[in-house]
């Protein structure tokens, strides 16, 4: 199997949640490979800062302000992309949040925010990407940034609806694969499921380590020492790997964990 990004050079990619962490790392590597990358984020100024650092690279990063939990923002972002850069060839559904609450006494609005971003936003962005790819006869690639929490429930305090949202991503990946097959489309769909990643998701989404969580963590022996973690760049490398496969090869699920992963 020949691994190459050549066929994607000069093409358009959309990366959601591109302001930090995995999204920023993916956007950076795609730009370095010569793609025109649209980075969607609520904090679009951070995408703009990254774009300035990448000005000497083969491709270019374009910052577009968008909240993935809002359908209008997603529709506007896809329209901007088509009008200014052309049809999208790659979509990386990376945006995801976790909120500090629980299931037994949970905050309904926080549950909704997680599901609107992690599930509904992903579905809407995917739908819009498939529309563009289908109408332009593009054999594109859609990548969902999933989680090991989409294949099991980590024994970790405070996760509430987050694992359920990622289990939905696992099901949506297979459902979309079947739909694309029925439609006779050669658009690829891949779920990339990392273990623990050292990102800003907790700090930027109102997930704080409360005294209750600290106490619960003390009861978990393997958490008394530092947990092994992946870096955002490790996940970005995985995204480029699945994109680099030949047109007839589809990596449906790629799970990556740090050595010593506890989950």
Buried (B, 14 or more C-beta within 10 A) or exposed (E): EEEEBEEBEEBBBBBBBBBBBBBBBBBBBBBBBBBBBBBBBBBBEBBBEBBEEBEEBEBBBBBBBBBBBBBEBBBBBBEBBBEEBBBBBBBBBBBBBBBBBBEEEEEEEBBBBBBBBBBBBBBBBBEBBBEBBBEEEBEBBBBBBBBBBBBEBBEBBBBBBBBBBBBBBBEBBEEBBEEBEEEEBBBBBBBBBBBBBBBEBBEBBEBEEEEEBEEBBEEEEEBEEEBBBBBBBBBBBBBBBBBBBEEEEBBEBBBBBBEEBBB
